[in-house]
């Protein structure tokens, strides 16, 4: 069975395509790639459901030295019975031991064991339980940090 079945309608449509249309499409693609490559690649991207909420590092990331990840929710108050869940993920990191994380709010402590370039995804959620035994999670902060950890 062959996949190369002639299609006269397709062939007619292709003949109508002009060289200027092809050049215009190439120019648009070139401009799009230039815009993508010239901007920061997920550096310090932040999404928050709390107006004015932010996250930052307190200290320079250095091997063996704890560094604090500090959450600032701009005065946001948790409802009664709610608590926080903090997760740090390292999708890009050097080979070797994974960083040690002691999660907490308003500060989480991270200790790096290997120098190099890291991408850290930081998630802060508000968790509450309903009377029926279910759990609700409300994302408060979702941030991506690109870090250089020194020896």
Helices and strands as residue ranges (DSSP letters): H 8-16, H 19-38, E 45-48, E 54-58, E 67-72, E 83-92, E 100-102, E 107-111, E 116-129, E 135-149
